[in-house]
Amino acid sequence: MLELLAEAAERIRSALGRLSDWGPSGLRAGQYRSDLVADDAACEVLLGAGLGVLSEESGRRGPPDAALVAVIDPVDGSTNASRGIPWYATSICVLDREGPLAAHVVNQATGRRYEAVRGKGATRDGRPIGPSGTTSLRRAVVGLSGYPPEHLGWRQYRALGAAALDLCAVADGTLDGYVDCGPDGHGVWDYLAGVLVCGEAGAAVAEAGGGDLVVLDHAARREPVAAATPELLGSLVAARREAFGPPGRSAGVPGAR
């Protein structure tokens, strides 16, 4: 399965290498030509292997009763990609009847690769990874999507612009935590592979509102939070909840996509 996902990501890399116009697609807001080119390349591989596909760009495709479904963001961080910022990825997570089974996240600008298989750990470029071990929010360097209405108590923050890579950065200890503070949340394709990588690496993950992160609904939006330790995760979720107030209050300012 990991070989298949790597093949799909490599097809995307080749397709992007031939792309001359990285600007907006003109079809919908926030979509770039790179998104469409990458989606075509990956879906050819995944659908050809008999998998169902749920893609940000083309929705649900393939056999409706497929035992395996690949949830894919062909270019996570496509705004970064359009501006030459080397923090954008292909993110693919395959689900079976039990949930997330295998994940592949590759930074298409640098080639750095994260992989995970349920029950078998997580790797970066083939080597096992683990989180930083940070327990204190006031000592943590936290990745953000969007920005909360008030400071959450971190030591420092980074807004990097690609949720899949941000989550993997928690998994390998580059960041201590990650919190979604944008007004719209994320689609499952943005975070699911990163969530499996985090879980298999030993990091803690939750949905800010207590919802289920594993969904196969193109319209569903979730707010993932990840941390090096359960203690830090609890602090991040509590600080976010206190900042945003009761349910129904609008979220913070938009994040990068």
FENRA-V762761 format. One record per residue. N is the residue number from 0. NEAR is the number of other C-alpha atoms within 12 Angstrom. Layout:
N:NEAR / N:NEAR
This chain:
0:27 / 1:27 / 2:18 / 3:27 / 4:42 / 5:32 / 6:25 / 7:37 / 8:42 / 9:29 / 10:27 / 11:40 / 12:32 / 13:20 / 14:27 / 15:34 / 16:18 / 17:16 / 18:20 / 19:12 / 20:19 / 21:27 / 22:24 / 23:20 / 24:20 / 25:14 / 26:13 / 27:12 / 28:13 / 29:24 / 30:30 / 31:32 / 32:31 / 33:42 / 34:44 / 35:33 / 36:32 / 37:41 / 38:40 / 39:33 / 40:31 / 41:42 / 42:41 / 43:25 / 44:28 / 45:40 / 46:29 / 47:19 / 48:23 / 49:21 / 50:32 / 51:31 / 52:42 / 53:41 / 54:41 / 55:40 / 56:37 / 57:24 / 58:25 / 59:26 / 60:30 / 61:26 / 62:19 / 63:16 / 64:15 / 65:22 / 66:19 / 67:30 / 68:40 / 69:48 / 70:51 / 71:53 / 72:52 / 73:54 / 74:52 / 75:51 / 76:42 / 77:43 / 78:31 / 79:29 / 80:36 / 81:29 / 82:19 / 83:16 / 84:19 / 85:25 / 86:35 / 87:41 / 88:51 / 89:56 / 90:54 / 91:54 / 92:53 / 93:43 / 94:33 / 95:23 / 96:14 / 97:13 / 98:27 / 99:35 / 100:36 / 101:42 / 102:49 / 103:52 / 104:56 / 105:47 / 106:39 / 107:39 / 108:28 / 109:19 / 110:23 / 111:26 / 112:39 / 113:49 / 114:47 / 115:45 / 116:33 / 117:28 / 118:16 / 119:19 / 120:28 / 121:38 / 122:35 / 123:31 / 124:20 / 125:15 / 126:16 / 127:24 / 128:31 / 129:33 / 130:35 / 131:29 / 132:29 / 133:31 / 134:25 / 135:25 / 136:34 / 137:21 / 138:22 / 139:33 / 140:34 / 141:43 / 142:41 / 143:44 / 144:40 / 145:31 / 146:31 / 147:32 / 148:22 / 149:19 / 150:22 / 151:32 / 152:24 / 153:30 / 154:19 / 155:20 / 156:28 / 157:27 / 158:31 / 159:33 / 160:34 / 161:45 / 162:53 / 163:52 / 164:52 / 165:51 / 166:50 / 167:55 / 168:44 / 169:47 / 170:46 / 171:38 / 172:32 / 173:28 / 174:39 / 175:47 / 176:56 / 177:58 / 178:52 / 179:50 / 180:42 / 181:31 / 182:24 / 183:24 / 184:37 / 185:38 / 186:34 / 187:42 / 188:52 / 189:50 / 190:52 / 191:53 / 192:50 / 193:55 / 194:53 / 195:46 / 196:50 / 197:51 / 198:40 / 199:35 / 200:40 / 201:33 / 202:41 / 203:41 / 204:45 / 205:37 / 206:34 / 207:34 / 208:25 / 209:17 / 210:17 / 211:21 / 212:33 / 213:34 / 214:25 / 215:35 / 216:21 / 217:25 / 218:18 / 219:20 / 220:29 / 221:33 / 222:40 / 223:46 / 224:49 / 225:51 / 226:49 / 227:43 / 228:35 / 229:26 / 230:23 / 231:37 / 232:34 / 233:27 / 234:34 / 235:44 / 236:34 / 237:24 / 238:26 / 239:37 / 240:30 / 241:21 / 242:23 / 243:28 / 244:18 / 245:12 / 246:14 / 247:10 / 248:14 / 249:19 / 250:29 / 251:26 / 252:20 / 253:22 / 254:29 / 255:33 / 256:40
